[in-house]
Amino acid sequence: MDSLNAPRPVGALTEFLFPAPAPRNVRSILAWWEKRRIPYNLAVGTCGAASVTWIFVGEFVITGGRVIAIAPWQGILLFGVLANVCYTLGPTVEILLDKLWGRDVLPVGPALYRMGLTFSLGLALLPGMFMTVSMIIRTMLRVMGAW
């Protein structure tokens, strides 16, 4: 057996990110995606919580411990709802592609899932990244005497 066809060890993360695609029918595709919705929400929620925590810590550091802002729960709730609405586009696109091209196109579910998860995690971390850049700029302005 050559090295290209040798069996590879498969870890849980590999199984999660590179699963076998769903069988080609609407019910199986929907079940495949719904099986992954909770892990998706946990991953995105964890990144969102980390981002909100980092914002609180950053504000605490920037203001010298005087003021800690209250989390805008409406925005957090809206983000969660919109993330799930966008998640629903995954099976919709997969079913549509299967109906349009059938067996002429490879199953796209796992690739759509990875791309959507990556985008959602980045979007959830974006406020924390913005806070980091803001802290760096504020610190530089303080050091230069402009703040």
C-alpha positions in Angstrom: 0.0 0.0 0.0 1.5 3.4 -1.0 1.6 6.3 1.4 -1.2 8.2 -0.3 -3.7 5.5 0.2 -2.6 4.5 3.7 -5.2 4.8 6.4 -4.9 8.0 8.4 -5.7 8.4 12.1 -8.9 10.4 12.5 -9.5 12.6 15.5 -12.7 14.1 16.8 -11.9 17.5 15.3 -11.2 16.0 11.9 -14.4 14.0 12.1 -16.3 17.2 13.0 -14.8 19.4 10.3 -14.5 16.8 7.6 -17.5 14.5 8.0 -19.0 12.3 5.4 -21.7 14.2 3.4 -25.4 13.4 3.8 -27.1 11.0 1.4 -28.7 12.9 -1.5 -32.3 13.5 -0.4 -34.0 16.4 1.3 -34.7 14.6 4.6 -31.1 13.3 5.0 -29.6 16.7 4.1 -31.8 18.4 6.7 -31.0 15.8 9.4 -27.3 16.1 8.6 -27.3 19.9 9.1 -29.6 19.8 12.2 -27.2 17.3 13.8 -24.5 20.0 13.6 -26.6 23.0 14.7 -26.0 22.6 18.5 -22.2 22.2 18.1 -22.3 25.3 15.7 -24.2 27.3 18.3 -21.8 26.3 21.1 -18.7 27.2 19.1 -20.2 30.6 17.9 -21.6 31.3 21.4 -18.2 30.6 23.0 -16.4 32.9 20.7 -19.1 35.6 21.3 -18.8 35.2 25.0 -15.0 35.4 24.8 -15.4 38.6 22.7 -17.8 40.2 25.2 -15.5 39.2 28.1 -12.5 40.7 26.3 -14.5 44.0 25.7 -15.3 44.2 29.4 -11.7 43.6 30.4 -10.5 46.1 27.8 -12.9 48.8 29.1 -11.9 48.1 32.6 -8.2 48.5 31.7 -8.8 51.6 29.6 -11.0 53.4 32.1 -8.7 52.4 35.0 -11.4 50.3 36.7 -13.9 53.1 37.0 -16.6 52.0 34.7 -17.6 48.7 33.2 -20.2 48.9 30.5 -23.3 46.7 30.6 -23.5 44.1 27.7 -26.0 45.1 25.1 -28.1 41.9 25.4 -30.4 42.9 22.5 -27.4 42.9 20.1 -26.2 39.6 21.5 -29.6 38.0 21.1 -30.0 39.5 17.5 -26.5 38.1 16.6 -27.6 34.6 17.8 -30.8 34.7 15.9 -29.2 36.0 12.7 -26.4 33.4 13.0 -29.1 30.7 13.0 -31.0 32.2 10.1 -27.7 32.2 8.1 -27.0 28.6 9.3 -30.3 27.6 7.7 -29.0 28.8 4.4 -26.5 25.9 4.4 -29.1 23.1 3.9 -31.1 25.3 1.6 -28.2 25.9 -0.7 -27.2 22.2 -0.6 -30.7 21.1 -1.4 -31.0 23.6 -4.2 -27.7 22.6 -5.7 -28.7 18.9 -5.5 -32.0 19.7 -7.3 -30.4 21.8 -10.0 -27.4 19.6 -10.8 -28.0 16.3 -9.1 -25.1 13.9 -9.4 -23.1 16.3 -11.6 -21.9 18.2 -8.6 -20.1 16.7 -5.6 -21.9 17.0 -2.2 -21.2 20.4 -0.8 -22.6 20.2 2.8 -19.3 19.7 4.6 -17.5 22.5 2.7 -20.5 24.9 3.3 -20.5 24.0 7.0 -16.8 24.7 7.4 -17.0 28.0 5.5 -20.1 29.1 7.4 -18.6 28.1 10.8 -15.3 29.9 10.0 -17.1 33.1 8.9 -19.4 33.0 12.0 -16.5 32.5 14.4 -14.7 35.4 12.9 -17.7 37.6 13.1 -18.3 36.6 16.7 -14.6 37.5 17.5 -14.7 40.8 15.5 -15.8 43.0 18.4 -13.0 41.7 20.6 -10.5 42.3 17.8 -11.9 45.8 17.4 -11.4 46.4 21.2 -7.8 45.2 20.9 -7.1 47.7 18.1 -8.9 50.4 20.0 -6.8 49.7 23.2 -3.6 49.8 21.2 -4.5 53.2 19.6 -5.7 54.7 22.9 -2.5 53.6 24.6 -0.3 55.0 21.9 -2.2 58.3 22.0 -1.8 58.4 25.8 1.9 57.7 25.5 2.3 60.5 22.9 0.3 62.9 25.1 -2.5 63.3 22.7 -5.2 61.7 24.9 
